[in-house]
């Protein structure tokens, strides 16, 4: 595909799992954008509408207009989606 890989990490301050995800992406040299939900319940509302969850991290990975979300905690879930998308 010609579209660049896009990764969005929905996270909050003090979240160990969120930091683990960001560190993994940095180690793999994968650029990402962060949406911080700390003190922003309206952003959690968006997660609930889109994915049925209010927890973080939530990772959106895709190209162009096609995205997959990772709502499960753990790097292996992210790796599976990255393999399909890349």
Buried (B, 14 or more C-beta within 10 A) or exposed (E): EEEEBBBBBBBBEEBEBBBBBBEBBEEEEBEBEBBBBEEEEEBBEBBEEBBEBBBBBBBBBBBEEEBEBBBEBEBEBBEEBBEEBE
